[in-house]
């Protein structure tokens, strides 16, 4: 199997695409045909980081760039598998399906997908599997690449039924504690934002990976420091980029506009699927609904201003309930009413925004191969204990109250104190 994998990578993956991060990335000809389809080219019109370019002007890289990078890391992982003496449930067909899944894993994305998780949208993996099974890409996979589209879809979309050990193995590789997605996006996002926090020593990380039939990849004890670096990099990228206050405000304005549009039935969920950035903004620029004025404001960088920030307190039920979008709207209305009275002016629904980030985890479920004994990451000699990584999330999660610039001006004019603002809605 080692020779078969190596022959495929050396003899078939010979067509280069130049990537600013990884240099030449080599593809089989059939995979280049996939990249040239309209479905795939649409990824080039969707920004990887949504509104982050409003803070970091270089952050205009696309999901197409990222997907090519994920293929590159995945091909290096296949090479790593070929170097192992461990018996793995692998075939050349399966490896090709895994590489296709890496290339196509974001195919179902539309603008702001990850930022809109609280809305009742289909998971992008399910949209991706549908395109893999029923689009122009389907025939290319079958006829040109000699790959089973059903296997590719099953690797991407874990909701699809599966009895194959090989598919189960590749699912753990494509979406796991150390996967090609993370290794590309942390490096790529840092590169295009111009920040130093996300860069990883990918060569070293790949060298300490050990394929395991039940766990996907484990790492050697020597690799613990590399995982510590990855976890801390992820934390810093959330702090500096993904959850930057301005990015949160822009994202929250778009989310609120869509939530209100769905409530009023002025849009349907299906209208969002298949859009790229331009068609997304164009469709809402043409829609005169008051709620969509928020999207037009983001497009023109006419953003709300933060007037209050609270650290999320797990013991405060008012804070915990804000994770629910409907409850957040109720709380927002209460604050809007109190603020209108405090300012002696009418503050309307589209002049106020209450935002709270999702409750993400920085825990690593990676398993450690310590002298042939498989232990959990937290049993290893790491400073990143469960308490430490929980503190990451606690430090990052902030409730933010933002208002339109005219409302902020009124607050300054009325000389409203920070204490008065922080007492709004009983959030203090």
N, C-alpha and C positions, 0 to 999 in steps of 0.2 A: 504493500500500500504506500510505503514511503516513496518508492520510485515512481509510482503512478501519479501521486500528488505533485511531486517535483517536476515530472515531465510535463504535466498540464500547466503548471505555473511558468515553466521555462519556455515551452514551445507554443502555447496558446496565448498567454498573456503578454503580447509583444507590441501592442499598439498604444503609444504613449499619449496621455493628456497632461499638459503642464499645469501643476497646481502650485499656488504661491506658498503653501505651507509645506507640502511633502515633496515638491519637485516633480519629477516624472512619475505618473501613476500609470501602470500598464494594464491594459484590458484585452480580453479576447475580442475578436472582430464582432461576434454576435452580440456582445454586451454594448459595443459602440452603437449598434443598430437600435438597441433599447434607448440609449441616451438621446438618440435623434428623433424619438417619437414625440408627438405633440403633448402627450400626457406627462412625459418626463421633462420636456422643456419648460412646462409651466412652473416647475419647481424653481427655475431660474428667475421667476418673477415674484417670488415670495421671500421676503427677508427672513433670515434665520432668527434674528433677535427682535422682530417686530419694531416697537418704537424706540429701541435703545439708541438708534442713530440720532435721536433728538438730544442725547447727552454725549455720545461718542460718534462723531460724524463719519468715522471710518467703518462703522458697524452696518454696512450695507450688503454684506455677503449673503448669499442666498442658500436656500435648502438644497439646491442642485450642487453648489460647491461642497457643502457638508456631506451630501450623499456620496459623492465621488471619493471624499476622504474616508468615509466609513468603509467603502469597498476596499480601499488601500489597506487600512488596518486589518480588515477581515482576511484579506489575502495573506498578510503576514502572519496572522493567527493560524491559517491553514498550513502555512509553511512550518510553523512551530509544532503543530500536531504531527506533521510528517517526520519530525525529528525525534518523536517520542517512541520509546519501546513498549509503552503501555498498550494493551489490547483495547481498542476503541470500536464502537459499533458504527464504523464509517465506511462509505463507498465513495467512489469518484462522483457518482450521480448526486449523492447527498452533499458533497463538498461544493459542487457547482450550484446546487440549489441554495446553499447557505450564502455563497457569494452573490447570487442574484438577489436573495433576500436582503443582504446588506446594502446593495445598490438601490433597492426599491423600498426600503423600510419606511421612508417618509412620503411615499407617493400620494397618500390620501390627505396630506396636509393642506389646509387652507389658511388664510391670514389669521394670526393670533390664536391658533389652535390650542396651544398649551395654556394660554392666558384665560381661556373661556371654559375651563373644566367644570365650573359650577353651573353652567348652562346645560340643559338636557340634550347635548349633542352626541352623535355617534362617535365612538372612539376612532381616532385616525387609523389605528391598525386594522379595524374592520373595513373602513373605506379603502385602505390600501389593498387588502386581500380581495376585495370586490373588483378593483381595477386589474389586479394581477390575473384574475380568473375570467375577466370579460372586458378586454380592450385590445387595441392593436398590439400591445406588449405580449398578450397571451400566445399568439401565433409565433412571435419571434422566439419566445422561450422554448416552445415545443419544436419548431421546425429548424431554427437557426442554431440555438444554443444546445438543443437536445436535453432540455431540463423539463421536469414535470411541474407545470404551473401550480398544481394542487399542493405539491410538497413545498414550493416556495411560499405560497400563501399560508400554509400551516405553520411554517417557521416564524413568519411575521405575526400572525394572528392566533394567539393562544386560546381564543374562544372556539376555534375550529376543532372538531373531534380529531383525535390522534391516538394511534396505537403503536407507532413506530418509535423504537428507542433512539434511532438516529435523529428523527425530528425533535424529540425531547432533548437530546444532547445539544443540538444546534440552537434550540430556543434559549437554553441557558447561556450559550456563548453570545448570541445576538443581543439579548437583554438580560444582563446579569450584573454582578458587583463590579467586574471590570469588563466592559464590553467595547466593541469598536466605536459605538456611538459616543460614549463618554470620552474616550481617548481622542476622538477627533474634535468634538465640540468644545471641550475645555481649552485645547490648544488653539483652535481656529478662532473662537470668540475672543480669547485674549489677544491674539495676533491682530485681528481687525479692529478691536477696540483700542489697541495701543496700551494695554495694561499688562503688567508682568505676572499677574497672579495665577493664571490658569495653565501655564506651560508645564508639561510633564516630560519626564525622561522615558519616552515610549520605548526606545531600544532596550533600556534596562528592564522596564516592566515586562516586556515580551519575553525577555531572557529568563525571568524568574517564574513565568507561568508554567504550570504542569497540567496537561489535559487529564481529566478524570471522568470515567464513564458515567458516574452518578451526579457529579457536581459541576460538570462543564470544565471550568478551569479552577485549580487551586494554585496557591503560590508557595514557594519555599520560605523557610524562616528568614532567609536573607532578604526577602522581598517585603517584609513588614514595613520598613521605612518608606518604601516607594508608595505603599498604600496610605500611609500617614500623610505623605505629601499630596496625594490625590485628594484625600478627604479635606485637608486644610485648603487646598486650591479651590475646591468646590465651594467651601464656605466663603472664601474671599471673593469669588466670582459672584455669588449671590449678594454679598454685601455691597460690592462696588458696581456691579453691572445689572444682574438680573432683577434685583430688588432695589435698585437705586430709586430714591424718592420720586424723581421726575418720571422715571419709567413706570413706577407703580401708579402715579397719577394718570398718565396717558392711557395705560392699560385699563385702569378703573373707569375712566370716562367712556371708553369704547364698550366695556362690559356692561355698564349701566345703560347705555343707549340701546344695545341689543336686547338686554333684559326687558326694558320698557317696551321695545318694539314687539317682542314676543308676547308680552302681556296684553298689548293693544291689538295683537294680530295684524299689525301693519307689515310684518315680515314673517316668513316661515323658516324653519330650520333648514329645509332643503335648499333655500336660496343661498345659504352660505357655502355649501359644498361646491367645490369646483371653481371657486373664485381665486384670482391672484390679487396682489396688492392693488394694482391699478383698477381692476374691475370692482374690487371691494369699495374703494374710496369713491369711484365714479358712481356706483349704484346708490350710495347714500348721499352723495352730493346732489343727485337728481331727485331724491326722495325728500319732500318738504315737511315730513313729520317733525314736530318740535324735538322729539327725543334724539333725532339723528343730527341735530345741531352740535351735539357733543363730539360726534365723529368728525364733523367738518372743522371744529375747533382744534382737534388733535392734528389734523392734516395741516392746518395753518400755524401750528405751535402756539395756539392761544389757550394755554393750559391753566387749570385751577392752581391756586396757591395754598400751601399747607398752613393751617392756623392752629392745629393741635395734634400732638403725638402721644400715644400711650403704649407702654410695653404691655404685651399680652400677659394677663395674670390668670393662670389656670383656675385659681380659686374664686375668680369673679365671674358669676354666671352671665352677667351682661356681656363680657368679653367672649366667652365660649359660644354663646348663642349667635354671635356675629359670623360664625363659620357658615351659617345658613343664609343664603341670599335673600330669602323672603323676610326673615327676621331682621336682617341688616337694613332692608328697605323700610321696615317699621321703625327701627331705631333712627334711621336717617330722617324720617318724617318728624319724629319727636324733636330731634335736634334742630331741624329746619324751623319748626314752630317756635322753639325757645329762642333761637337766634333772631328770628323776625321781631320778636317782642323786645329782645335786648337792644337791637339796632334801630328800633322804630322805623322799619322798612319791610316791605314784603320780599322775602327770599323765596324764590320758587324752586321747584324740584330739580330743575336743570342748572341750578347755581351752587349745588352742594354735593359732596361726594364723601362717603365713608368707606374706607378701604382696609382690608385685612388680608395678608398673604395666606396661602394654604399652609397647612401644618405638615411640612415636609420632614423627612428623616435623613440624617447624615450617617446613620449606622451602616456598617459594612457587613454583608452576609457572606463575605468571601471566606472560604475554608483554607486552612494552613496545613501544608504537608510538612510535619515536623518528624523527621526520621521515620517516614512511612506511617506515622500516626496522623490521622486527620482530625484536626481540632478547629474550633470556631475562631474567628479573628480576635474576639474579645478574650479568649483564653491565651492568646499569644502575649509576648512581652511588648505591649504597645501602651503609649501614654493616652491614646484615644479610647478611653473606657466608655461604657455606655453613658455614664453621668456626664462626661466631657462632651460627647456628641449631642446629647440632649440639650446641653447648655448652648451649643451652637444655635439650635433652633430658637431657644428662648431669647437669645441676644438679638437674633435677626427679626423676629416677628414683631412688627409695630402696627398698631391701629393708627391710621392717619385720617384726619378730617381736613378736607380741602374745600375751598370755595372759589367762585368766580372772582377775577381781579376787582370788579366793582364792589363786591361784598367785602373783600379784604381792605379796600380803600375806606369803606364806611367804618370798619372795625378800628382802623387807625384814627379816623376823624373823631369817633366817639370815645377814643382812649380806653377801649375795653382791655382789661388786664388778662394776662395769660391764665391766671387762676380762674377767672370767670369763664374763659373759653374751655378750660380743661374740665370744668364741672358740668358742661353741657351733656344732657342725656344720661347723667349718672354713671359716666364711664370712668370717673376718677376713683 
